[in-house]
Structure formats: structure tokens, C-alpha cells
């Protein structure tokens, strides 16, 4: 979900004004705390017998990129990358993922 949509939802549901930049700063601050959980989720996904995957276009800063989803019967994992190539699958399913 985009920062813009997140900002609008928090405004409508919780009456909180959180800017898009506020969300970006929040995620930067908590990134180190989330990384171990992301690796745990990826480990469980990579250990699955069957993983489903698909991609669709996504607009990021006015440019077309690709939102990828990888899932099994328990986990749904999303990444957005500029590429639609095999390297995205390798990054998620084989190597250590690089987050900005």
C-alpha cells in the first residue's frame, strides 16, 4: 500500500494526520527491528514444498515497476522491484534480500 493511501486511511479511520514522509521516516526507524522477522518469514517460505508467485505492475515515484508476490499456504510476501526478471526470484528465494 502506498504511503499516500496509508496516510489517507489513518486520517479517515483514526483521525491522525501522518504525512507520506512521516511513514517513510517511521519505516526507516523500525527497519532494523523488522529485518529479523523478514528473514524468518523468508526462511519459512524458502522451506516450503510449493511456492506460488506472480507479478503485476506498480507505480513508484511516477515510474512503472513490478510488485511481486510469493506465497504458500501460510505466508504471503510482497516486494516491488524495477525488474520483472529472474533475478527477483533468485533474490527472494535463494539469496539474502536487499532492502533499500
N, C-alpha and C positions, 0 to 999 in steps of 0.2 A: 504494500500500500504506500502510496506516495506521501511525502511529508505534508503536502498541501491537503490531501484527503484526511490524513491523521489530524492535522490542525483543525479542519472543519468539524470532524467528528467530536473532538474534545470540546470544541466550542458549543456544539449543539447538545451533546449529551450531558457534559459536566460543567458547562458554563465557564470553561477555562480558556483563556487566550494564550495559546502556546504557538509561537511562530514556527515556520519551517526551519529557520536557523536554530531555534531552541531545540527542536527534535534532533537536528544534526549534531548539535553540541552534546546533548544527552547521550546519544548513541556512541559518540567518541569517548565520553567519560566512562561508560559502562562496558566498553568493548573488551577490556582485559578480563573482566569478570565473566563475560559471556563466552569467550573463546573456549574454555574447557568444556562447557556444555555443548557447544557446536561440535567439538571433536568427539564427544561422547555420542551425540546423535549420528555423526558420520560413521563412527565405528560400528554402531548398530545397523546402519543402512548398508555399509560395505559387507557386513557379515550375513546379509540376507541371501537366501537361495534365489529369490526373484526380486528384481528392482524394475519398476516401470519408470519411463522417462518421456517427457515431451517438452516442447518449447513453443513459445509464442512471442510475437514482437512486443516491445515495451519502449515507451518514450522516456529517455533520460537526458535531461538538460537540452531538450529540443532535438535530440538525435535518436535514430532508431537503434535499439539494442535488442537483446534476446533474453527473455525470462525463461529460465529452465526450471522444471520441477522433476525431482527424483523421489519416488515413494515406494514403500512396501505396504504391507497390511497394517503397520503400526505408525510409520513415520512419513511425513511429507516435508521435503526440504527444497527451498527455492534459492536460486542465485540469478543475478542479472549480469550478463556479460556482453561485450560488443561483438562477440563471435558466435556463430552457430556451428562451429567446427568441432571436430573430435576432441580437441584439446580441453574443452569444457568438461566433457565426460571423464577424461583422464584426471583432470584436477579434482573433480568431486569424488570419483570412485576409486582412485588409485593414490594420488599424491596428497601432500598437505595443502589444503586450500589456502589461498592468499586472499585476505580481506583487507582492502584498501589500506 
